[in-house]
Amino acid sequence: MSVEEATLRTVMAIKNKYVTMLGNPKGRLLFEREGYPIKMKQVIDAASDYSKAIEINSHPMRLDLEWRFLKYGKEKGVKIIINPDARNTHALIDVNTELELSERFGLKKRM
């Protein structure tokens, strides 16, 4: 799939009235699989336009939404949800890394 096709497909999903959050926006697995070839700023713009949230998957093999898009998401008013992608209680600790990183980019904690 081309960058344009993958971006359009993701934006169309965001526009769906049943979607509330885009999880694993690029679907990458570090050191195993590249993420989808999407234009993240366009995806973030769509999330902003349609009041949808985007996930930060804090699993060490995912770390998706990439940190470089946090500031842009904040500027656009997109809710960023941190998810540990935990398969057991021990993996819940992964959230701490993303919380610290998110705070550095000026995101506020809300529970």
N, C-alpha and C positions, 0 to 999 in steps of 0.2 A: 504494500500500500504506500502511496506517495505521502509526503508531508501534508499536502493540501487535503487529500482524502482522509487521512487519519485525524487531522484537526477538525474537519467538517463533521466526521462521525462522532467525535467527542463532544463537539458543540451541540450537535443534534440531541445527544443523550442528555446534556445539561438542560436543554429546552423542554424536555419531557416533563409534564406536570407531576409525574409520580416520582421523580428523582429529587432528593433533598440534599444529597452530598455525592461528590465525585471521589471515590476511593482509589488509592494507588494510581494517581493520574497518568503516570507514564508506564506503569506495570513492569518496572525494571527489577532485576535481581543483580546486585553488584557482583562483579567477577563471573557472572554466569550468562546474563541476558541483557542486552541493551533495552532501553525503554522504547515505547512507541514513538515514532517520529512526529511529534505534535509541536505546534507553536504554542508554548505555554502562556504567553501573554494574551493570545486570542482566547484561550480556554479560560483564563482568569477574567478577562473582559466579559465573557458570556456568563460566568458564575456571578459576577457582579450585577450584570443586567437582569438576571433571572433570580437573584437572591438565593443562590445555592452555595453550600459550603464545599470546601476542598480539604481532603485528608492529608495530614502528614503521617505516614506510616513509619513509626520509629523503630521497627525491627532493623537490626544492624545490616542485614542483607538487602534492605529496601531503601530506607531513608528517602522516601518519596512523599512528598513534594520537595524538590531540591531547594536548599537553603537560599539560593540566589533569587528565588521568586517570592520569598516571604515578604519582603519590603513592598514589592509591587502589589501583592495581594492585599496587604494592609492599606496601601494607598487607595485601592479600589473598593475597600470596605467589605472584602470577602471574609466570611467566617472561616477560620482555619481550625480544624478538629485534629487533635493529636490522638492517634490510636497505636497501642503497643503491638498489635498483631500477635498477641501472646497466645501460645498454645499450652502454656502452663503458668502457674502463679510466679515462678522464678523469673519469667520473661517480662513481667510487669515493670521491672527496673529500667527497661529500655526507655520508658517514657521520660525519665529524668533528664537524659541527654537532650531530647527534643525540647523539653521545657526550658532548659538553660539556653539552648540555641535560639528558641523563639523569643525569649526575654531579651536577648542581645539585639534582636531586630525590632524591639519595641512592641511586641505583641503582648496583650494583657491576659492574665489568667481569668477565666470565668468558669464557674462550675455550676 
